[in-house]
Amino acid sequence: MNFIALFCILPLVFIVQTCKSEKTPLILIPGYAASILHATKENQTIRAYETYPNSDDIFQNHLLCIYKDGYCESTSASDGWKIHSPMEQHGLYAIRNLNPNSTPPRPYFNDLIDFLVNDLQYEPGVSLFGFPYDWRQSTTYSAIQLLQYLNKIKIQTRSSHIDVIAHSMGGLVTKTAMGMVNSKQHNIRKFLSIGTPYTTGGAGWGINFLKPSNLNNPNLNPYWIRQLVINSPNSYEAVYAALKNEEGSDLSPNKSKPPRTLIGYTLNNKPITVGTASEMLEIVKDAMKDCKVSFGGNIHSCEFRQDLLNTIAKTSYEYRRTAISVDHQPAQYFSVMGVLVNTPTIFNLLDPLKDSSPSSELVMQKSATLPSGFVSGDGMVTKGSASGDGSTCRNCRVSFPKSHNGLLHHKNTFKSIRHFMGHSCKWDGVWDVTIMNSKSFKEYIRVGQSAWTAYSKTYDMKGKVWDDEWKGTLVGEYGVAEFTWLMSRDCLTFNGSWRYDWIQEYQWSGVRVMGSECKMNDTIHCGITGGDGERQCVFGYWSGTCDVVSCVDGYCLFNHTCTPCSLEGGYRKWSPVFVLVGMSIVTVVLFTILSRRNTRQ
């Protein structure tokens, strides 16, 4: 294992009271700038993000960070203050509403939490938890914390597996954690990502260095956010991802501006017109050179940190590479992504970044950006980036036209979660069906269901299942027709339609027939390649799905099957306990060295 990662975090010690959960515990992981952050000094605690109306002062005093050479950690620029995410309400407080008990509210995971609690009967602290984190830090830093948290929840709930739903950058944190240890060690059973930029999120990374946004907080000055970007390891991970994938951002000229502006930007006596990710990096470096910023009574450099980028490159590559191998994957993976929302990939920079004024002032206050090229995505993450998860699974991605944060509040996202987490009704069994056409007759139809599809020999029915809907084709007396069945929430009835090409449409409905093949909660053994499986009893009938129970040595559970484990990924023998012990040893050694150094000084 790469020991650089072990320097990134102090070991966390948890004393927990166990409570057995009937449901597999579910952890929600937020994205960038989507966890409340507190600043703590001795007995004082201040909410540092988000706050109203004095957001700017608190952000400046507590969230600006100075990267420490030799550490994968950035800390508060104010002496003596420590930044952390509060863990009240089992981690859910810091991710439900980012500006609680204040105006304007900043709802984030609130609708999703309400859906999980009210509709799917998850219980906070028993089967539902949150993982807020300091989003300024590197993904590697947060991933190690996540592995510790997974182990804590596993012990607390006495569960053998954990499920994860992650939004945006939270998906990268999860994937990095899975790359550090294999699936039998991280114990993530199901992983659902929402709008995660697995490759790169459009042109945002370069623009953030030149002129960042205000994080959707009108009370925050983008000037301070840029200073956060410059020293935040997380920001350089976005640069590294763009360079590695070379998918992203182009920097294009505005021909209406004279050559002396950035649009006619000259780098090393060579005009830049359209830039790849690597060319954009050169422009960013050139624009930021000689940049200075003052806070805490001191002058600090705000040049591009090539040393920080080099550190990120060394610590990120191995984890991201191994995260896609079979033995590091969760048993099941699913992705929800936004499409058909204009997502910028090309930006015009309208104003010069350099003149007689100091570049630190000019970059922040005089430059402007205007998107000029778009592709399909959620407005922030392109479809290509969200699809670049490296997974070989089938039928595990859905998309619909919604914005990046809008995905968290959309009914189709909730349907996806209900289905993926196994809370949807199964179609297996016999249905007493009434077909309302010119003849109006009844018929018994036997249905079988696999993971994502259902089928019946009657009318040669087959199609995809999503949540409580079965949609596909059948063969009727006039040829091929399309049909839809929509099941009731109690799983006992359905209504639907049957439509031929020439708009001839029938309606049909059905009532579930209770069978006598088996009893509720019965299971029967079924054979699968590389392991053992079982069929469940569904309303008196054996399910058509052979669910994997275990895989033999050399096989890993992935995408509902036992798949030969990859021989790649050098972390398979590293257990979380060994990692924690290793971190403790390294931490002691590190502090000993630093103490001696300080004593000499």
C-alpha positions in Angstrom: 0.0 0.0 0.0 1.2 3.5 -0.7 2.2 4.9 2.7 1.7 8.5 1.6 -2.0 8.1 2.2 -1.4 7.1 5.8 0.0 10.5 6.6 -3.3 12.2 5.6 -5.4 11.7 8.8 -5.1 11.0 12.4 -6.8 7.7 13.5 -10.3 8.1 14.8 -11.4 6.2 17.8 -15.0 5.3 18.1 -16.9 4.1 21.3 -20.3 2.9 20.1 -23.4 1.3 21.4 -24.5 -1.5 19.2 -28.0 -1.8 17.9 -29.0 -4.5 15.4 -30.9 -3.2 12.3 -33.2 -5.3 10.3 -32.4 -3.2 7.2 -28.9 -3.0 5.7 -27.5 0.3 7.1 -27.5 3.1 4.5 -25.0 6.0 4.5 -25.6 9.3 2.6 -22.5 11.0 1.3 -22.7 14.6 0.1 -20.8 16.5 -2.6 -18.5 19.5 -2.8 -19.4 22.4 -0.5 -22.4 20.4 0.8 -21.5 19.6 4.4 -21.8 22.1 7.2 -18.4 23.0 8.6 -17.7 24.1 12.2 -14.7 25.9 13.5 -13.7 24.9 17.0 -11.1 26.4 19.4 -11.0 25.2 23.0 -14.6 25.7 24.2 -15.7 27.8 21.3 -17.6 26.5 18.3 -18.6 28.6 15.3 -20.6 27.5 12.2 -18.2 28.4 9.5 -20.2 27.1 6.5 -22.8 28.1 5.7 -23.8 31.2 7.7 -25.9 34.3 7.0 -25.5 37.2 6.8 -21.9 37.4 7.9 -20.7 34.6 5.7 -17.8 36.5 4.2 -16.1 37.4 7.4 -16.4 33.9 8.9 -15.3 32.3 5.7 -12.3 34.5 5.5 -11.3 34.0 9.1 -11.8 30.2 9.4 -12.1 28.4 6.1 -9.1 29.7 4.2 -6.4 27.1 4.4 -2.7 26.9 4.0 -1.4 23.7 2.6 1.3 22.1 4.7 4.2 20.6 2.8 4.5 16.9 3.5 0.9 16.5 4.5 -2.2 15.7 2.5 -4.1 18.1 4.8 -5.0 21.7 4.7 -6.0 23.4 8.0 -7.5 26.7 9.1 -5.5 29.8 8.3 -6.5 31.1 11.8 -4.2 29.8 14.5 -5.7 27.4 17.0 -8.9 26.7 15.2 -9.8 23.3 13.9 -12.4 22.7 11.1 -14.7 19.7 11.1 -18.2 18.6 10.2 -20.7 18.2 13.0 -22.0 14.7 13.6 -25.3 15.5 15.3 -28.3 13.5 14.3 -26.1 10.6 13.2 -24.4 12.7 10.6 -27.7 13.8 9.0 -27.8 17.3 10.5 -24.8 18.6 8.5 -26.2 17.5 5.1 -29.9 18.0 5.4 -30.0 21.8 5.3 -26.8 23.7 4.8 -28.2 26.8 6.5 -30.5 25.5 9.3 -32.7 27.7 11.4 -31.9 30.7 9.2 -33.0 32.5 6.1 -32.6 31.8 3.2 -32.6 28.0 3.8 -30.3 25.9 1.8 -32.0 22.5 1.5 -29.8 19.7 0.3 -30.5 16.1 1.3 -33.7 17.0 3.1 -36.2 15.6 0.6 -34.1 12.5 0.2 -33.9 11.9 3.9 -37.7 12.4 4.3 -38.3 9.9 1.5 -36.0 7.3 3.0 -37.6 7.8 6.5 -41.3 8.2 5.5 -41.6 6.0 2.4 -38.9 3.3 2.9 -39.0 3.2 6.8 -35.3 3.8 7.4 -34.6 4.9 10.9 -31.9 7.6 11.7 -29.2 6.2 13.9 -30.4 2.6 13.4 -30.4 2.1 9.6 -29.8 5.6 8.2 -26.6 7.7 8.7 -24.8 10.6 7.1 -21.1 11.1 6.3 -20.4 14.8 6.3 -16.8 15.7 5.7 -14.4 18.6 5.1 -14.7 19.1 1.4 -11.6 21.3 1.2 -9.5 18.2 1.8 -8.3 15.7 -0.7 -10.5 12.8 -1.8 -7.8 10.5 -0.4 -8.0 12.1 3.0 -11.9 11.9 3.1 -11.8 8.3 1.7 -9.7 7.1 4.7 -12.1 8.8 7.1 -15.0 7.0 5.2 -13.4 3.6 5.7 -13.1 4.2 9.4 -16.8 5.4 9.5 -17.9 2.3 7.6 -16.2 0.1 10.1 -17.8 2.1 13.0 -21.4 1.7 11.5 -20.8 -1.9 10.8 -20.0 -2.5 14.5 -22.7 -0.3 15.7 -25.5 -1.9 13.7 -24.0 -5.4 13.9 -24.4 -5.6 10.1 -22.1 -7.5 7.7 -22.7 -5.0 4.9 -23.3 -1.3 4.2 -25.2 0.5 1.5 -24.1 3.9 0.2 -25.9 6.7 -1.7 -23.5 9.5 -2.8 -24.0 12.7 -4.7 -21.4 14.4 -6.9 -17.9 14.5 -5.3 -19.2 12.1 -2.7 -19.2 9.4 -5.4 -15.4 10.0 -5.9 -14.8 9.8 -2.2 -16.6 6.4 -2.2 -14.9 5.1 -5.2 -11.5 6.1 -3.8 -12.3 4.3 -0.5 -13.2 1.1 -2.5 -9.9 1.3 -4.3 -7.9 1.2 -1.1 -9.3 -2.2 0.1 -11.2 -5.0 -1.5 -15.0 -5.5 -1.3 -14.7 -8.0 1.6 -12.9 -5.2 3.6 -14.9 -2.1 2.8 -18.2 -4.1 3.0 -20.1 -1.9 0.7 -22.9 -4.0 -0.7 -24.8 -1.5 -2.8 -23.4 1.8 -4.1 -25.7 4.3 -5.9 -24.1 7.5 -7.2 -26.0 10.6 -8.3 -24.4 13.1 -10.7 -20.8 12.0 -9.9 -18.1 13.5 -12.2 -16.0 10.3 -12.6 -13.7 11.9 -15.2 -14.1 15.7 -15.1 -16.9 18.1 -14.6 -16.7 20.3 -17.7 -14.7 23.5 -17.7 -15.2 24.3 -14.1 -11.8 23.4 -12.7 -9.9 25.9 -14.8 -12.4 28.7 -14.3 -12.3 28.1 -10.5 -8.6 29.0 -10.5 -9.2 32.1 -12.6 -12.5 33.4 -11.4 -14.5 31.0 -9.1 -18.2 31.2 -8.2 -19.6 32.2 -4.8 -20.7 28.6 -4.0 -24.3 29.8 -4.6 -24.0 32.1 -1.5 -24.6 35.7 -2.5 -22.9 36.8 0.7 -19.6 35.2 -0.2 -17.0 37.1 -2.1 -15.5 35.0 -4.9 -12.1 36.5 -4.0 -12.0 34.4 -0.8 -13.2 31.3 -2.5 -10.4 31.6 -5.0 -7.9 31.7 -2.1 -9.5 28.5 -0.8 -9.2 26.9 -4.2 -5.5 27.7 -4.5 -4.6 25.8 -1.4 -7.2 23.1 -1.3 -6.0 19.6 -2.3 -9.5 18.9 -3.6 -9.1 21.5 -6.3 -5.9 20.0 -7.6 -7.6 16.6 -7.8 -10.0 18.1 -10.4 -7.0 19.3 -12.4 -5.4 15.9 -12.2 -8.6 14.2 -13.3 -8.9 16.5 -16.3 -5.3 16.0 -17.3 -5.5 12.3 -17.0 -8.7 12.0 -19.0 -8.1 14.9 -21.4 -11.8 15.0 -21.8 -12.5 18.4 -20.5 -12.3 22.0 -20.9 -11.4 24.1 -23.9 -10.3 27.7 -23.6 -11.5 29.4 -26.8 -10.9 33.0 -28.2 -13.4 35.8 -28.5 -12.6 37.3 -31.8 -14.2 40.6 -31.0 -11.5 41.4 -28.5 -8.1 42.7 -29.5 -5.0 40.4 -29.3 -3.7 42.1 -26.1 -6.5 40.6 -24.0 -6.7 37.0 -22.6 -8.6 36.1 -25.7 -5.5 36.7 -27.7 -3.5 35.4 -24.8 0.2 34.9 -25.4 2.0 32.2 -23.6 5.8 31.8 -24.2 5.4 34.1 -27.2 2.8 31.8 -28.7 -0.9 32.8 -29.1 -3.3 30.5 -27.4 -6.6 29.9 -29.3 -8.2 26.6 -28.2 -6.7 24.8 -25.2 -6.9 21.1 -24.2 -6.8 20.4 -20.5 -3.0 20.5 -20.5 -2.9 23.8 -22.4 -5.5 25.3 -20.0 -3.2 24.3 -17.2 -0.3 26.3 -18.8 -2.7 29.3 -19.1 -3.7 29.0 -15.5 -0.1 28.8 -14.3 0.9 31.8 -16.3 -2.1 33.9 -15.1 -1.4 33.0 -11.5 2.4 33.6 -11.4 3.5 36.3 -9.0 0.1 36.3 -7.3 0.0 37.4 -3.7 -2.7 37.6 -1.1 -2.8 39.0 2.4 -4.7 37.5 5.4 -3.8 37.0 9.0 -1.4 39.9 8.8 0.9 38.0 6.4 1.5 38.0 2.7 1.0 34.6 1.1 1.7 33.4 -2.4 -1.3 32.4 -4.5 0.6 30.9 -7.4 -0.4 27.6 -8.9 0.9 24.8 -6.6 2.7 22.4 -8.9 4.0 20.6 -5.8 0.5 20.0 -4.6 -0.5 18.7 -8.0 2.4 16.3 -8.0 1.4 15.0 -4.6 -2.1 14.4 -5.7 -0.9 12.6 -8.8 1.1 10.2 -6.7 -1.6 9.4 -4.2 -4.7 9.4 -6.5 -3.8 7.2 -9.4 -3.5 3.9 -7.7 -6.7 4.2 -5.8 -8.7 5.3 -8.8 -7.3 2.5 -10.9 -8.0 -0.3 -8.5 -11.5 1.0 -7.7 -12.8 -0.4 -11.0 -11.4 -3.9 -10.6 -14.0 -6.6 -9.8 -12.6 -7.5 -6.3 -12.9 -3.8 -5.3 -16.4 -3.2 -6.6 -19.5 -3.3 -4.5 -21.9 -6.3 -5.0 -24.2 -4.0 -6.9 -23.7 -0.6 -8.5 -26.2 1.9 -9.9 -25.9 5.5 -11.3 -28.4 8.3 -11.7 -27.3 11.1 -14.0 -28.8 14.3 -15.5 -29.0 14.8 -19.3 -30.4 17.3 -21.8 -29.4 20.2 -19.5 -26.8 22.5 -21.2 -23.5 21.8 -19.6 -20.6 24.1 -20.5 -17.4 22.6 -21.9 -16.0 25.7 -23.6 -15.6 29.1 -21.9 -14.7 32.4 -23.4 -12.6 34.6 -21.1 -13.7 38.1 -21.9 -11.3 40.3 -20.0 -7.6 40.5 -19.7 -6.0 38.7 -16.7 -2.9 40.8 -16.8 -2.1 44.5 -17.1 -0.3 46.9 -14.9 -2.4 45.9 -11.9 -1.3 43.1 -9.6 -2.5 39.8 -11.0 -4.1 38.7 -7.7 -6.5 41.6 -7.8 -7.0 41.5 -11.6 -7.7 37.8 -11.8 -10.4 38.0 -9.1 -12.1 41.3 -9.8 -11.8 42.1 -13.5 -12.0 38.8 -15.3 -15.3 37.4 -16.5 -16.4 34.2 -18.1 -19.1 33.3 -20.5 -19.9 29.7 -21.5 -20.0 29.3 -25.3 -20.0 25.5 -25.8 -22.3 23.0 -24.3 -23.0 19.2 -24.2 -25.7 17.1 -22.5 -25.4 16.8 -18.8 -26.9 18.2 -15.6 -25.6 21.7 -16.0 -22.4 20.9 -14.0 -21.4 17.4 -14.8 -21.4 16.1 -18.4 -23.2 12.9 -19.3 -19.8 11.5 -20.5 -18.2 12.3 -17.1 -21.1 10.7 -15.1 -21.0 7.6 -17.3 -17.2 7.2 -16.9 -17.5 5.1 -13.7 -15.4 2.3 -15.1 -18.1 -0.3 -14.2 -18.9 -3.1 -16.6 -22.4 -3.6 -15.2 -25.5 -3.7 -17.4 -28.8 -2.0 -16.8 -27.3 0.0 -14.0 -27.6 3.6 -15.2 -30.6 5.8 -15.6 -30.8 9.4 -16.8 -33.4 12.2 -17.0 -33.4 15.9 -17.7 -32.7 17.5 -14.3 -30.0 19.9 -12.9 -27.1 18.7 -10.7 -28.8 19.5 -7.4 -32.3 19.0 -8.8 -31.5 15.3 -9.1 -31.7 15.1 -5.3 -35.3 16.2 -5.3 -36.7 14.4 -8.4 -39.3 11.7 -8.2 -37.4 9.5 -10.7 -34.3 9.5 -8.4 -36.5 8.3 -5.6 -38.0 5.6 -7.9 -34.4 4.5 -8.7 -33.5 4.3 -5.1 -36.6 2.3 -4.2 -35.9 -0.2 -6.9 -32.1 -0.4 -6.4 -32.3 -0.8 -2.7 -34.8 -3.7 -3.1 -37.9 -1.9 -1.8 -40.0 -2.3 -4.9 -42.6 -5.0 -5.3 -41.7 -8.1 -7.2 -43.8 -9.2 -10.2 -43.1 -13.0 -9.6 -46.3 -15.1 -9.3 -49.7 -15.5 -10.9 -52.1 -12.6 -11.8 -55.8 -12.7 -12.4 -55.9 -10.3 -15.3 -58.9 -8.6 -16.9 -58.3 -7.4 -20.4 -60.7 -4.7 -21.4 -61.0 -4.8 -25.2 -64.0 -5.4 -27.5 -64.4 -8.8 -25.9 -63.4 -8.0 -22.3 -62.1 -11.3 -20.9 -60.1 -12.7 -18.0 -56.9 -14.7 -18.0 -54.4 -16.0 -15.5 -50.9 -14.9 -16.3 -47.7 -16.3 -14.7 -44.9 -13.8 -14.4 -41.2 -14.4 -13.6 -38.7 -11.6 -12.7 -34.9 -11.3 -12.8 -33.0 -8.4 -11.5 -34.1 -5.8 -14.0 -36.5 -7.6 -16.3 -39.8 -9.6 -16.1 -41.3 -12.1 -18.6 -44.2 -14.3 -19.2 -44.9 -17.1 -21.7 -48.4 -15.7 -22.1 -48.4 -13.4 -25.1 -44.6 -13.7 -25.1 -44.4 -10.7 -22.7 -41.0 -9.3 -21.8 -39.6 -6.0 -20.7 -37.7 -3.9 -18.2 -38.7 -3.4 -14.6 -38.1 -0.1 -12.9 -39.5 0.6 -9.4 -43.2 -0.6 -9.6 -43.5 -0.4 -13.4 -43.1 -3.2 -15.9 -42.9 -1.9 -19.5 -42.1 -3.9 -22.7 -43.6 -5.8 -25.7 -46.0 -8.6 -26.2 -47.5 -10.5 -29.2 -51.2 -10.3 -29.5 -53.7 -11.3 -32.1 -52.8 -8.3 -34.3 -49.0 -8.6 -33.9 -46.5 -6.9 -31.7 -47.8 -4.4 -29.1 -46.4 -2.3 -26.3 -47.6 -2.7 -22.8 -47.3 -1.1 -19.4 -48.2 -2.5 -15.9 -48.1 -0.3 -12.9 -48.3 -2.0 -9.5 -50.0 -0.6 -6.4 -47.9 0.1 -3.3 -49.4 -2.9 -1.5 -48.0 -5.1 -4.3 -51.4 -6.8 -4.8 -53.0 -5.1 -7.8 -52.0 -3.4 -11.1 -53.4 -1.2 -13.9 -52.0 -0.9 -17.4 -52.3 -0.4 -21.1 -51.8 -2.5 -24.3 -51.2 -0.5 -27.4 -50.6 -1.5 -31.1 -48.8 0.7 -33.6 -52.0 2.0 -35.1 -53.1 3.5 -31.8 -55.5 0.7 -31.0 -55.2 0.6 -27.2 -56.7 -1.7 -24.5 -56.7 -1.3 -20.8 -56.1 -4.1 -18.4 -55.9 -4.7 -14.7 -54.9 -7.5 -12.4 -55.1 -8.9 -8.9 -52.4 -11.0 -7.4 -53.2 -14.7 -6.9 -51.8 -16.2 -3.7 -49.9 -19.4 -4.4 -49.2 -22.5 -2.5 -45.8 -23.4 -3.8 -44.1 -22.0 -0.8 -44.6 -20.0 2.4 -43.5 -16.5 3.2 -39.8 -16.2 4.1 -39.1 -19.7 2.7 -36.0 -20.0 0.5 -34.8 -22.8 -1.8 -31.2 -23.5 -2.9 -30.3 -22.8 -6.6 -27.0 -23.3 -8.3 -24.9 -20.5 -9.8 -21.5 -20.4 -11.4 -18.8 -19.7 -8.8 -21.1 -19.8 -5.7 -24.3 -20.6 -4.0 -27.7 -19.0 -4.5 -31.3 -19.2 -3.3 -34.8 -18.3 -4.5 -37.2 -16.4 -2.3 -40.9 -17.1 -1.9 -43.1 -14.3 -3.3 -46.7 -14.5 -2.3 -46.7 -18.2 -2.5 -44.6 -18.7 -5.6 -40.9 -19.2 -6.1 -39.1 -16.2 -7.5 -37.6 -16.4 -11.0 -34.4 -14.9 -9.6 -31.6 -16.9 -8.1 -30.1 -14.5 -5.6 -26.4 -14.9 -4.8 -25.8 -15.9 -1.2 -22.0 -16.4 -1.4 -19.1 -16.9 -3.8 -16.4 -19.5 -3.6 -12.7 -18.6 -3.3 -11.5 -16.8 -6.4 -14.9 -15.3 -7.2 -16.3 -11.9 -6.2 -19.9 -10.9 -6.0 -20.6 -8.2 -8.6 -23.7 -7.1 -10.5 -25.8 -10.0 -9.1 -23.3 -12.7 -10.2 -20.1 -14.4 -8.9 -17.4 -13.1 -11.2 -13.7 -14.2 -11.2 -11.8 -11.8 -9.0 -9.2 -9.6 -10.5 -5.5 -10.3 -9.7 -4.8 -6.6 -10.0 -4.8 -4.1 -7.2 -2.1 -4.5 -4.6 -4.4 -3.7 -1.6 -6.4 -6.9 -1.4 -4.5 -8.2 1.6 -4.8 -4.9 3.6 -7.6 -5.1 6.1 -9.1 -1.9 7.7 -7.7 -2.9 11.0 -4.2 -3.2 9.6 -4.6 0.2 7.9 -5.7 1.8 11.2 -2.8 0.3 13.1 -0.4 1.5 10.4 -1.9 5.0 10.6 -1.4 5.0 14.3 2.2 4.0 14.1 3.0 6.5 11.4 1.2 9.3 13.3 3.3 8.6 16.4 6.5 8.6 14.4 5.5 11.8 12.5 4.6 13.7 15.7 7.9 12.6 17.3 9.9 14.0 14.4 7.9 17.3 14.4 8.3 17.7 18.2 12.1 17.3 17.9 12.2 19.7 15.0 10.2 22.3 17.0 12.4 21.8 20.1 15.5 22.5 18.0 13.9 25.7 16.7 
